[in-house]
Amino acid sequence: MKQKLMIGAGAVVLLGLAAMLAITSPCGTCSLKAERTGPAPAAQSAPDVQRKLPLLLELGSTRCIPCRMMEPVLDQLSKEYSKAFEVKFVDVWLKENVAVARKHNVQAIPTQIFLDPNGKELWRHVGFMPKEDILAKWKELGYSVQISERIPEETNF
């Protein structure tokens, strides 16, 4: 009886892990294939969020290599363009953030979601996205992306 109970409990744990991995599959771009898509269905807007600036929402993980490649890009954008748009990173592999991944229908990471100031999704991209492409997309979406603060280039001596 005890052995059957342990096997049953193990199966429940494995099913739970499989469900979690289906939502936050490791590095959707580990195949090194980036996917560009338009906005998600209308249900993906976030009307409960009120802000003055549009938002670049990065859904990824600190343990995913393409996501880690995005880290310096996001840091630069958040500093240089702080008056043009907000930048937010959410680690969807953390248990407390799984609901965020579900809410935004994240199938692979990293996923960048461009949201208007009311939280409505304008466009999304899956995979690494260079800084220049992010800025070009904001312009294409009709937003002025004037630099707020120039960050000096790092020099290695």
Contacts in CASP RR format, 6 or more apart in sequence:
PFRMAT RR
TARGET T0000
AUTHOR 0000-0000-0000
METHOD contacts of the structure
MODEL  1
MKQKLMIGAGAVVLLGLAAMLAITSPCGTCSLKAERTGPAPAAQSAPDVQ
RKLPLLLELGSTRCIPCRMMEPVLDQLSKEYSKAFEVKFVDVWLKENVAV
ARKHNVQAIPTQIFLDPNGKELWRHVGFMPKEDILAKWKELGYSVQISER
IPEETNF
20 98 0 8 1.000
23 92 0 8 1.000
23 98 0 8 1.000
23 101 0 8 1.000
23 102 0 8 1.000
23 106 0 8 1.000
24 61 0 8 1.000
24 92 0 8 1.000
24 93 0 8 1.000
24 98 0 8 1.000
24 101 0 8 1.000
24 106 0 8 1.000
24 109 0 8 1.000
25 107 0 8 1.000
25 108 0 8 1.000
25 109 0 8 1.000
26 61 0 8 1.000
26 64 0 8 1.000
26 109 0 8 1.000
27 61 0 8 1.000
27 64 0 8 1.000
27 65 0 8 1.000
27 66 0 8 1.000
27 67 0 8 1.000
27 108 0 8 1.000
27 109 0 8 1.000
28 64 0 8 1.000
28 66 0 8 1.000
28 107 0 8 1.000
28 108 0 8 1.000
28 109 0 8 1.000
28 110 0 8 1.000
28 126 0 8 1.000
28 127 0 8 1.000
29 66 0 8 1.000
29 108 0 8 1.000
29 109 0 8 1.000
29 110 0 8 1.000
29 126 0 8 1.000
29 127 0 8 1.000
29 128 0 8 1.000
30 64 0 8 1.000
30 65 0 8 1.000
30 66 0 8 1.000
34 125 0 8 1.000
34 126 0 8 1.000
34 127 0 8 1.000
34 128 0 8 1.000
34 129 0 8 1.000
35 108 0 8 1.000
35 125 0 8 1.000
35 126 0 8 1.000
35 127 0 8 1.000
36 125 0 8 1.000
36 126 0 8 1.000
37 123 0 8 1.000
37 124 0 8 1.000
37 125 0 8 1.000
37 126 0 8 1.000
38 123 0 8 1.000
38 124 0 8 1.000
39 121 0 8 1.000
39 122 0 8 1.000
39 123 0 8 1.000
39 124 0 8 1.000
40 104 0 8 1.000
40 105 0 8 1.000
40 113 0 8 1.000
40 121 0 8 1.000
40 124 0 8 1.000
44 104 0 8 1.000
44 105 0 8 1.000
44 121 0 8 1.000
45 118 0 8 1.000
45 119 0 8 1.000
45 120 0 8 1.000
45 121 0 8 1.000
46 103 0 8 1.000
46 115 0 8 1.000
46 119 0 8 1.000
46 120 0 8 1.000
46 121 0 8 1.000
47 118 0 8 1.000
47 119 0 8 1.000
47 120 0 8 1.000
49 55 0 8 1.000
49 115 0 8 1.000
49 118 0 8 1.000
49 119 0 8 1.000
50 117 0 8 1.000
50 118 0 8 1.000
51 86 0 8 1.000
51 117 0 8 1.000
51 119 0 8 1.000
52 117 0 8 1.000
53 83 0 8 1.000
53 84 0 8 1.000
53 85 0 8 1.000
53 86 0 8 1.000
53 117 0 8 1.000
54 85 0 8 1.000
54 86 0 8 1.000
54 114 0 8 1.000
54 115 0 8 1.000
54 116 0 8 1.000
54 117 0 8 1.000
54 122 0 8 1.000
54 138 0 8 1.000
54 141 0 8 1.000
54 143 0 8 1.000
55 85 0 8 1.000
55 86 0 8 1.000
55 87 0 8 1.000
55 88 0 8 1.000
55 114 0 8 1.000
55 115 0 8 1.000
55 117 0 8 1.000
55 119 0 8 1.000
56 74 0 8 1.000
56 77 0 8 1.000
56 85 0 8 1.000
56 86 0 8 1.000
56 87 0 8 1.000
56 88 0 8 1.000
56 112 0 8 1.000
56 113 0 8 1.000
56 114 0 8 1.000
56 115 0 8 1.000
56 134 0 8 1.000
56 138 0 8 1.000
57 88 0 8 1.000
57 90 0 8 1.000
57 104 0 8 1.000
57 112 0 8 1.000
57 113 0 8 1.000
57 114 0 8 1.000
57 115 0 8 1.000
58 67 0 8 1.000
58 70 0 8 1.000
58 74 0 8 1.000
58 87 0 8 1.000
58 88 0 8 1.000
58 89 0 8 1.000
58 90 0 8 1.000
58 110 0 8 1.000
58 111 0 8 1.000
58 112 0 8 1.000
59 90 0 8 1.000
59 92 0 8 1.000
59 100 0 8 1.000
59 101 0 8 1.000
59 104 0 8 1.000
59 106 0 8 1.000
59 109 0 8 1.000
59 110 0 8 1.000
59 111 0 8 1.000
59 112 0 8 1.000
59 113 0 8 1.000
60 67 0 8 1.000
60 89 0 8 1.000
60 90 0 8 1.000
60 91 0 8 1.000
60 92 0 8 1.000
60 93 0 8 1.000
60 106 0 8 1.000
60 109 0 8 1.000
60 110 0 8 1.000
60 111 0 8 1.000
61 67 0 8 1.000
61 91 0 8 1.000
61 92 0 8 1.000
61 93 0 8 1.000
61 109 0 8 1.000
62 68 0 8 1.000
62 91 0 8 1.000
62 93 0 8 1.000
63 93 0 8 1.000
64 93 0 8 1.000
64 109 0 8 1.000
64 110 0 8 1.000
66 109 0 8 1.000
66 110 0 8 1.000
66 127 0 8 1.000
66 128 0 8 1.000
67 109 0 8 1.000
67 110 0 8 1.000
69 128 0 8 1.000
70 110 0 8 1.000
70 112 0 8 1.000
70 128 0 8 1.000
70 129 0 8 1.000
71 89 0 8 1.000
73 129 0 8 1.000
73 130 0 8 1.000
73 131 0 8 1.000
73 134 0 8 1.000
74 87 0 8 1.000
74 89 0 8 1.000
76 131 0 8 1.000
76 151 0 8 1.000
77 85 0 8 1.000
77 87 0 8 1.000
77 131 0 8 1.000
77 134 0 8 1.000
77 135 0 8 1.000
78 86 0 8 1.000
78 87 0 8 1.000
79 148 0 8 1.000
79 149 0 8 1.000
79 151 0 8 1.000
80 147 0 8 1.000
80 148 0 8 1.000
80 149 0 8 1.000
80 150 0 8 1.000
80 151 0 8 1.000
81 87 0 8 1.000
81 135 0 8 1.000
81 145 0 8 1.000
81 146 0 8 1.000
81 147 0 8 1.000
81 148 0 8 1.000
82 148 0 8 1.000
82 149 0 8 1.000
83 146 0 8 1.000
83 148 0 8 1.000
84 138 0 8 1.000
84 143 0 8 1.000
84 144 0 8 1.000
84 145 0 8 1.000
84 146 0 8 1.000
84 147 0 8 1.000
84 148 0 8 1.000
85 138 0 8 1.000
85 143 0 8 1.000
85 145 0 8 1.000
90 97 0 8 1.000
90 100 0 8 1.000
90 101 0 8 1.000
91 97 0 8 1.000
92 98 0 8 1.000
92 100 0 8 1.000
92 101 0 8 1.000
92 106 0 8 1.000
92 109 0 8 1.000
104 111 0 8 1.000
104 113 0 8 1.000
104 121 0 8 1.000
107 126 0 8 1.000
108 126 0 8 1.000
108 127 0 8 1.000
109 126 0 8 1.000
109 127 0 8 1.000
110 126 0 8 1.000
110 127 0 8 1.000
110 128 0 8 1.000
110 129 0 8 1.000
111 124 0 8 1.000
111 125 0 8 1.000
111 126 0 8 1.000
111 127 0 8 1.000
112 124 0 8 1.000
112 125 0 8 1.000
112 126 0 8 1.000
112 127 0 8 1.000
112 129 0 8 1.000
112 134 0 8 1.000
113 121 0 8 1.000
113 123 0 8 1.000
113 124 0 8 1.000
114 121 0 8 1.000
114 122 0 8 1.000
114 123 0 8 1.000
114 124 0 8 1.000
114 137 0 8 1.000
114 138 0 8 1.000
114 141 0 8 1.000
115 121 0 8 1.000
115 122 0 8 1.000
116 122 0 8 1.000
122 141 0 8 1.000
123 137 0 8 1.000
123 141 0 8 1.000
125 137 0 8 1.000
135 145 0 8 1.000
138 145 0 8 1.000
139 145 0 8 1.000
END
